[in-house]
Amino acid sequence: MKKTIFITGASSGLGKATAKLFHENGWNVIATMRKPENETELTALENLKVMPLDVTDSLQIKETINQILETENVDVVLNNAGYGLIGPLESLSEDQINNQLQTNLFGVINVTKAFVPYFRERKSGTFINITSTFGLLGFPTCSIYNASKFAVDGFSEGLAYELAQFGIKVKVVAPGGMQTDFAGRSLQGGLHEAYKDLIAKVSEGYSEEQIANYTKAETVAAIIYNAATDDKNQLRYIAGNDANELYNERLSITPENQFQKMRSQFLM
């Protein structure tokens, strides 16, 4: 019997690349997105269902997932929907902060909670939550994005302990920089005069030259596929050379020493 994966944020970038990869490997795919009426590529594929879902709408989450589970057997849930919010804390509005947390954190929590009873009764199932390198270590002008992604990492680890007794796996995939529209359409931010030098320094990491060296979405999608199929109880999968380099440094020199090292690089 074919397995089925449910994906949030599948309209572009990593979500779309992952939907295509699982489809190519014979899975049924339920690809959700805020505006499915704009999607043309995925809708042309057999055994791939495109559905509307805004992960900030808790009622729509419940209704959509209940509707799916009436007719479908879901094996893997990929919580991928999210975006970046970049800028000093002083530059960000309350709405920007709330929207970041609603999308990146509460969307993951609410989608997961809707599926847990189903997986628990089946005594099987896998949640894969997309965090970020910045869900493992802090970075200047990313404090709210850090908050959302650190929270997803902690949520996932805590939940993994809760659900292990029911045969349910919880996994985290933490990509570094990716060659997607994340640095364009999926990136929001704010500016503040007092932080202009710091912002300029941080912006060097988002240059066209730097982005060209980022990991391709298809490469990260392959890591997600491996996480879904390797039958391991592994919690974290670090995706991308830059991500592995930073995370391995954190483990080797300790988080405190890495903090001091990075602080000195950005201290004006």
Buried (B, 14 or more C-beta within 10 A) or exposed (E): EEBBBBBBBBBBBBBBBBBBBBBEEEBBBBBBBBEBEEBEEBEEBEEBBBBEBBBBBBEBBBEBBEEBBEEBBBBBBBBBBBBBBBBBEEBBEEEBBEBBBBBBBBBBBBBBBBBBEBBBEBEEBBBBBBBBBBBBBBBBBBBBBBBBBBBBBEBBEEBBEEBEEBEBBBBBBBBBBBBBEBBEEBBBBBEBEEBEEBBEBBEEEBEEEBBEEBBBBBBBBBBBBEBBBEEEEEBBBBBBBBBBEBBEBBEEEEEEEBBEEBEEEEEE
